[in-house]
Amino acid sequence: MFSSLDADERIWLGVGNSFTDRWIAENPKDYARYIRVRSTAAAIEAARYPRSLEQSQGEFLSADPSDVDWFQQGLESITSPLLVLIGNQERPRIRRGAEHVAATVPGANLLVVEDAGHNAYFQRQDILVEAIRNTVAGARTI
């Protein structure tokens, strides 16, 4: 069975490139808080629902054609305003997924945040807040 702890008994966090090295150096307290919260959440999740890494990835990476069709149809049926926000240093697989969502959902907007990793929303809260405000303002005029 997969453990949430790695060989050094640290909490395993499944997403790399969460933050840029520069942001970590400039925001050590925020980074430490994030890791504490994220590690606790990962540990609770692993304890409540033990599963292998393969099982965990399978929850998000199904290649079953019916799952793919169901997901695609779901995206195409979204009618709410959608903002997809990613960092420019995001992993390629995740970036491709975000780009697909933004291209598939009618009227969705993709915002790629410069000098940000997987947690662009956390690194650049100023950009996130402005983007949400613009999205909501645009939705009001429709």
N, C-alpha and C positions, 0 to 999 in steps of 0.2 A: 504494500500500500504506500502511496505517496505521502510524505510528511511535509508539513509547511516549514520544517526546519531544514537548512542545508547541512553539509557535513560539519560545519563549525557551530551548529546549533543556533544560527541566526535565522530570523524569519525570512522565508523565501518570498520575494516579490516578483511576480511573473512578468512585469513589463520593464524592459530596459530603456535607457535614454529618457527617463522620466523628466529630468531637468538638464539644462546645460551646465557644464562645469563652471562657467562664469556666474550663473545665477546661484549655484550652490555656494560658491566662494563669497558672493555678495550678500547672501541671505542665510547664514548658517542656522539661526534660530528658527526661521520659517521651515527650512529643510528638515531640521531635527523634529519639529512638531509634526510635519507631514509624515515622516517615516514612523514616528510613534503611532499615529492614528492609523496609517495604512498597515503597519505591521500587526497592530491589534486586530484590525478588521480581517486581515488574512488569517491570523491564528484562529479567530472565532469561526470563520468560514470553514477552515480545514478541520476543526474539531467537530463542528456540527454536521458537515457533509464530507467525510473522508472519501477521497477518490484519487485515482492515479492522475498523473500529469496528462496522459493521453486521453483519459475520460474528460478531464477538465477542458482540454483544447477541443475535443469533439463537440462540446456544448456550443461552440462558436464557429466551428469549421466544418460543418456537415457538408458532404459532397453528394448526399442523397438528392437526386433530381427533384423529388417532391418537396424537400425542405428548401432547396434553392428557389423553386417556383413560388412557394408560399412566401418566402422572404421577399422576393422581387415584387410580387403582387401587393404585399403589405406596404412596401416603399412607394409603389405607384399610387396607392390609395390615400396617402397622407395629404390632407388638405390644409393643415395648419402651417403657419410660417415656420421654417426650419433654418437654423443657422448651424453649420457644421464647422467647428473650430479645431484646427490642428496646428501643431508646431512644425516649422520647416525642417526640424531635425527628427521628425517622427520616423519610425521604422517603415521601410517601403511597403510591407504587406498591409500595415494599418493605414498608411497614407492612401494606398490604392482603394481600400475599403471605404475610407471617408470620401474620396473623390467619386466613387461609384454611388454612394448614398446621395451626395449633393447633386450628381448628374441625373439621378433617377427620380428623386422626389420633386414633383412639380413646384417650381418657384423657389427651391432651396438655394441657399447661398453658402459657398465655401470660403472660409477665411483662413488663410495660412499665416500664422504669426511668425515673424522673423526672430531668429535667435531664441527659439523655444523648443522644448522637447515634447514628450508625450503629455505632460501636464501643462500645456500652454495656458489653459484657463486659470491655473494657480500661479504660474510665473508672471503672467501679464493680465492681472485682474482689471487693470485700467482699460485694456483693449476689449476684454470680455464685456464689461459693463457698457462701454460705448456701443459695441456691436449689438448687444441685447436691446439697448434703447433704440437704435436705428431699426432693428427688426420689428420691434413693437410699433414704432412710429409708422413704418411702412405698412404694417398690418391694419392700422387704424384708417388709412386712406383708401383701402380696398373696398 
